[in-house]
Amino acid sequence: MNVSLSATFGTFLYLYDMGYLMEHLSAKKRLFIRQAEICKTFANPTRIEILYNLRDGEKSVGELVLLTGISRTNISQQLAILRQKGVVETRREGTKIYYRVSNSKIIRACELMREALLEQLSENERLAREIEKVRGT
């Protein structure tokens, strides 16, 4: 069996097992799995930066390129993933496509994670200063 056929068969088995698994799990467990899947979508700094720039409203790919300094190709690839996962929606105006966040709660969740991270960093800095004081005495 060649590698690509083997990989395809392996993917089929995985998806089959996931379908079987999803059918036999409680609704709560299925929700945890789906939540983990959507969280994977946010495990990319470019996607987070895109969402940060969409927080105040819709933008075109060109606008996002100017705001982020990230290549058009990379922005487009990441937007496609965000769209596929239902995180962003589109609107066409002539030849331009505008992207917006599909649910404002997504932005709020990102803001909460950012706030938690900043608090954690602040606490780490405070602890580092205390350790330096102890070393200096």
N, C-alpha and C positions, 0 to 999 in steps of 0.2 A: 504494500500500500504506500503510495507516495505521500510526502509530508503534507501537501495542501489538502488532499483527500482525507488524510488522517485528522488534520486540524478541523476540517469541516465536520467530519463525523463526531469529533469530540465536542464541538460547539453544539451540534444537534442534540447529543446526549445531555449536555449541560442544560440547554433550554428545555428539553423534555423533562428532565429531573426538576427544574425550577417550576415548570407548569404543574407537574404532579405535586410538588411540595406546596406550591401556593394554594392548590385546591384543598389540601388537607390541613392547612394551618388555620388557627383562629383568626378572626378579623384583626384582632390586636397585633398578632405576630405579622400578618401580611402588611399592616400599616408600618410597623417597624422596618420591615424589609424595604418598602417603598420609600420611607423616610431616609434610610441609609443610601439608597440609590440616588435620591435627589441631592443629598449632601455631597456625594461624590462629584456632582456637577460643580459644586462650589470649591472643589479642591484644586483649583487652578487660579493663580494670581491674576492672569489676564482677564479671566471671566469675572472675577471680583472687581477688578478695575473698571471693566465695562459696566457692570451693574452700578458701581459708584457714580459713573458718569451719566447713567440713565435715571438716577434718582430724582432729578428735577424735571424730567420729561423726555419725550422721544428725541432720538438723534439718528442721523444717517450714518452710514459706514464712514463716509468722508469726514464728518464732524468728529466721530470717535477717533479716527486716525489722528486728526489735528490735536484733539484733547489729550491723547495718551502717548503719542509718538510711536505707537506700535504699527507695524506694517499692515497695509490693507488686507493682504492675504491672511495674516494671522487673525485680525479682527473678524474677518468674514468667516473663518473656520470656527472661531469660538462662538460667534453669534449663531451659527448653524447648530451647534451643540445645545446652546441655551434655548433655541427655538424648538429643537427636537424634544427637549425635556419639558417644554411648556413654561419655561421661566420668562421668556420674552415673546412678544407678539409683533406682527408687522402691519404696516400700512403703506400702500403704494400711492405715490403722487407723481404721475408722469413716468419718468424713468428712474426716479429715486425711490428707495425703500427706506422707511423710517421704522426704527425699533423702539419698543417701550417695554417696561417691565409689566408682566401679565397680572401681578397682584402686589399691591403696595406692602403687604405683609412680608414679602420677600426682602424688600429694602429694609424694613424694620428689623427683620431677623439678622441681616448683615450688619446693621448699625449696632444691635445688641452684642453680637460677637466681637465687633471692633471695640466697643466700650469695655467688655470683659477683658479683652486682650490688653488694652491700655491700663486697666486697673491692675492686672497681673504684672505687667512690666513695671509699673510704678512701685508695687509692693516688692518686686525683686530688687529694684534700685535702692529702696529703703533698707532692705536687709543687707545689701552689699555695703552701704554706708555704715551700718551698725557693726558689721564684721571688721571693716577697716578701722573703726574707733577702737575696738577690742584689740586688734593687732598692734595699734599704735601706743597702747598703754603698757 
